[in-house]
Amino acid sequence: MKLYDYFRSSAAYRVRIALNLKGLVPERVFVHLAKGEQLAGDYLSVNPQGLVPALITDDGVVLSQSLAIIDWLDETHPVPPLMPAEPNERARVRSIALAIACDIHPLNNLRVLNYLSNTLGVTAEQRTGWYRYWIDLGFEALEKRLAGDPRTGPFCHGQSPTLADVCLVPQVANARRFHVDLSPYPAIVHIDAACAALPAFADAAPARQPDAE
Amino acid sequence: MKLYDYFRSSAAYRVRIALNLKGLVPERVFVHLAKGEQLAGDYLSVNPQGLVPALITDDGVVLSQSLAIIDWLDETHPVPPLMPAEPNERARVRSIALAIACDIHPLNNLRVLNYLSNTLGVTAEQRTGWYRYWIDLGFEALEKRLAGDPRTGPFCHGQSPTLADVCLVPQVANARRFHVDLSPYPAIVHIDAACAALPAFADAAPARQPDAE
């Protein structure tokens, strides 16, 4: 397997965690997003969307979109599972993951921040306000869901990490990077700490990647 | 089953299509997003995220996030399937669906447009430019993927509708509503037309809903 990766991409960070949980070590190619390498022809021929991550399977199939890659990993390498077996439980895990992957993260992506600054001419302060606003809005709802549901355990869903934790931890890292006050979200902080104690999560952190700056 | 719905929500539109494809007819509750009913206590007690859709199962379980609901529908009502069986094929369908559901749609959500206007003070013209920009960026990459892959058939993936089509059709409807020029995207337009010919898709369209204005 070959992973197209960038240390600071939260979507790539999710896939790194999932690969670690599965005990898989892919070859890695680093695509420097801040330098725009994702929009160069070489990479666009791999992933026309110009986003990382992409994963090339051992059969040469190109996979894109982090959640699709993680589902593929879970289907082809089922141990340990990243999803519960029962449909209602699966739906809860997916819903938590998507509340982050659809409703927080895409709004704070680099290309969106660039559009705000370069095309709409917003100030640096407004841009940071935007970033924090979507995290707070998403975390407020997520905190209620996690704190109010007996299915929440040390992890988002029960006693072992799932797709939901794989999405949560990179989002918490982004929140910290932008100095979002996490004190209103004790359930989220507690789960993040449980994950950080596992090498699969800790080793996937941006600062520990070979391309980290 | 009970669906919390709004005619103009693309996420609810996806779930309406999936329910129709499965031949399921839920009770429906309409939540008027433009009037802010999704942020009233009644609805927040159902879905703390304050977004539609939500689906209440026959067992009283609350499901949220359209893609999680659709996966649940596909797992609990497997005929006709909305996903292929083979992992590489599943990953392709998921990736197309997520390229829309994560990288186009959330940027053009009502709450985001409201933030642009009300908090950042962008003009109506800039707001429309933003809306079209993210659709064009997403559709350019998607058109390349669909047109350049032999697995594309009359539908995004093969000969029958999948989760990918369920996400594509509402996004095309949004593009038309905002007068995005679709002529650069013939593969997308072709698939949209194949879907529109099926009652499951046609009957789910915003204009055909009881709460349409």
Interface residues (C-beta under 8 A of the other chain):
Chain A: P48 Q49 G50 L51 T57 D59 V61 L63 S64 Q65 L67 A68 I69 D71 W72 E75 T76 P87 N88 R90 A91 R92 R94 S95 L98 A99 A101 C102 D103 H105 P106 L107 V112 Y115 L116 T119 L120 V122 Q126 G129 W130 Y133 G138 A141 L142 K144 R145
Chain B: P48 Q49 G50 L51 T57 D59 V61 L63 S64 Q65 L67 A68 I69 D71 W72 E75 T76 P87 N88 R90 A91 R92 R94 S95 L98 A99 A101 C102 D103 H105 P106 L107 V112 Y115 L116 T119 L120 V122 Q126 G129 W130 Y133 G138 A141 L142 K144 R145
